């Protein structure tokens, strides 16, 4: 094992530590190496590594916790199939082919009929991300086509857009049994494909629908109420962007349409969130019919 870290890996580790520190996580543990060096050597190397990391972290204090570092320590080092493809239609097709008839997590054995990849404008400025497919979505292979989807369509129309103008996807692409909340391991397995979709579409704004989408996209465990009402700088984790002209997206959080169906009193609050997005995008609601 080399005595010093590769500079690129050290930068990634510094970013990751800063990210966790800003989330309030300060204690870290590691396994002991199989071959121990002398205690004196360990002390020197530990002090040197910590000093280097502190210097790196001090230089990066302006980083936003909600923004995932470009050089993610967990980033896949092998090129993705869509790397270098400039046409988003072709790139999304390659991502879908790479996903295949996915068996990467246990959801494929729990009654899903088909994968629900995503739908909409591959060059959309606005993207909506929900939790996971329901029964209607699993049957039709398209996200948000049931009652919650009808409400989402109305929300999009109220913003002065059509469903075909935006892109819609979910954190997980297979229906959880009984429409339960996706489990963390299922989200972790599926989210890299969502991140690649976002990096391909390059939206100006991503709207997280509900707490599950918000927490997974932002890697934050705050409540929905705490996350709403502001924009976050967002870069898809684990993906190297091919286009340097895209600085990333702004991310807003609002209620999931299914929740609004259960509690219509919150529709006004959701509309406030969408108005914030409209203002940023320069959208105006359609004129009422005379």
N, C-alpha and C positions, 0 to 999 in steps of 0.2 A: 504494500500500500504506500503511495507517495507520502512524504513527510509534510507537504503543504498542499492545500486545496487548489485545484484549477481555478483561475480567476473568475471564469464564467460561473462555475459552480458556487464559488464563494459569494458572488453577487446574488445568486439565486437564494442561497441560504440566508443571507442578510435580509433580503426582501421578505422571505417567509417568516423569519423571526420578528421583524417589525410588524408584519401583518398580524401575527398572533398576539404580540404585545398590545397592539391597539384594540384587540378584542378582549383584552384583560387576562390573557393567558401568559404566565411568566415562568412556570415550572416545566422543565423538560427532562426526560430520562432517556438513557441509551443503554443498550446491552454492552457488557464488557467484551473487549476483543478476545479472540481465541488465543492469541499469543500476546503475552504481556511484556512490555519493555520495562526498564528500570523505573522505580518511582520518581527519581529525579527527572528523567526524560519526560515522563508523563506530565509532571507539574509544569515544566518549561513549555511543552507543546500546548497544554491546556491554556496557560496564560497567554501565549502568543495567539492562539486561535480566538480566544475571547476578545483580546485587544483588537485584532483585525476586524472581527464582527462588529464591535462597538464603533470603530471608525467608519465602517460601511454604513451602519445604521444611523449614525449621526449625520452623515451626508444625505440621508434620504428621509429626514423627518417631515418633509412636505408631502410625502405620499399619503393618499387617501385610503383608509382601511377597506372601503368598499370596492376599490379598484384592484383587480388581480394583477400582480406583477407580470410584466411581459415575459421575463425569463423564469417561468414557473419551474420550481425544482422538480415537479412531477410531470413536466411536459414530455410528451413522447418525442424521442430523438429521431425516429424514423419518419421520413416524409409521408404525409397523408396522400391518398390517391388524387385529391383535388388540388394539391399544391401546384401552383403555376398555371392553373386554369382560370382565365379571366372571366369567362362567361358564367354567371351564377346559375343559369339553368343547367348547364352541363356539370358544374361543380356539385350542385345539389343532387343530381342524378348519381354521381360517383359516390357521394356520401351514403345515399340510399342503397346502392349496390354493396358498399362496404358493410353496411348494417346487416344486409341479408335477411334471412329468416331467423332473427337473433335468438340465441339460446344462452346468452351470457349471464342471465340471472334467473331466479326461480319463477318469475312471472310467466315464462313460456310454458311452464308445466301446470299452471293454475287456471286454465280455462280460457285464455285469450284466443280469439278467433284469428286475428291478424294484427300486424304492426300498423300503428297510426303515426305516420312519419311527420306530416305537416302539410300545409296547403296555403296557397296565396301567391302574391306577387314576389318573385325572387329578387326584385330590386326595390322592395318596399322601404319607405322611410320609417314606417311604424310597424312594430312587431309585438304581438301578444303571446305571452307564455302562460299556460295553465298548469294544472297539476298532473292529470293523466286522463286517458280515455275512459268514458263510461260505456254503458251497454249500447247506446245508439252509435257511438263513435267506433266501437269495436265491430259492430255489424257492418257499418258503411266504410270504414277505413279512412275516415276524415275527422279531424278534431272539431269539437263544438258544433255538432249538428242536432243535438237534442234540445230540450227546453232551455238549458243554460246557453246553448249556442244561438238560439233565437233571440234571447236577451242580449247576448254579445253583439249580434248583428244590429240590433236596435241601438246599442251604445255606439257602434261604429258609425251608423247613419246619423246619429245625433251630432257626431263630430264633423259631419260634412263629407264623409268618405263612404265607400262601398266595401263590402267584404273582399272583393277582388283587388282592392288597393293595398291591403295590408297582408302580412304573413302571420299565420297562426300555428303554434306548436305547443307541445307539453313537455314537462320535465321528464316523464317516462312515456314510452311509446307503446306500452302494452297495458291493457286494462287490469288493474288490481282486482282480485276477487271481491265481489260484494261492494265494489267502488270504495274500498277502504283507502286510507291515506298511504301513498307509497312509502315503503320503509327506506331508511338511510342507505342501505347497501344497494337497493334497487335504483335509487336516485344517482348514487355514485357511479354505478355501472353504465347508466344510460346517458347521463348529462354530457359526457364528452361529445356525443353525436349532436346534441343540442348546441353546444358551444361551437362546433364546426359549422352548423347551420347559420348561427348568428354571424360568425366571422365571414361567411360567404355572402349573406344578404347585405351586411353592412348597414343596418338601419340607423337612423338618427336617434330614435327612441325605442326602448323596449319597455313594455308595460307588463309587470308581473301581476298575475291574477291570483290573489290569495296568498296565504302565509307560506304554503309549501313551495310555491314557485319563488317567492321573494327570498326565503331563507336559503334555498339552494343556489339561486343566482348570485346573491350577495355574500354567501357564506357567513351569514350573521344569524344569531338565534334570538333576535329581538321579536317582540310581539308585532302584529300587523299594525296596530295603532301607533306604535313607536316608529315604524318604518314608513308610514304614509306621510304625504304632505311635503315632500322635497324630492329633488333629483339626486341621483348618485352617478358618479362617473363609472362606467362599466366597460371592461375589456374581457372578452371570453377567455376563461382560464384554459391553459394548456394548448393554446393555438397560436402559432406564429402568423401574423397577418402579412399577406403578400403585397397589400396595397398601403404604402405609407401615407397616402392622402386621407385615409380613414382613421381618425383619432380614437375611435371607439364610440360607444353610444351613451346617451343619458338613460338612466333607468328610473322608472316611477313605479310605485306600488299602489294597488287598489284592491277592492274586494273581488272575490271570484263571483261570476254571475250566478252560480248555484247558491251561494250564500245570500245573494240579493233576492233570489226567489223565496228563500226561507224567511228573510227579514227585509221586506221592501222599504222599511224605514231608513235603511242605509243607502238607498239609491241617490239621495241628495249628496251624501258624502262622496260616493263614487263619482258623481258628476263633477264635483270640485276637483278631484284628481284628474279627470279627463280634460277639464278646462285648462288645467296647468299644462298638460301635454299639448293641447290645441294652441295655446299661446306660444309655446316654444316652436311649434312647427308652422305657425302662421295660418292656422286653420280657422274657418268661421263656420258656425252651424248653418244648415240650410234655411232659407227663408220659409216661413210658414205659408201654407197655401191661403190665398185670399178667400 
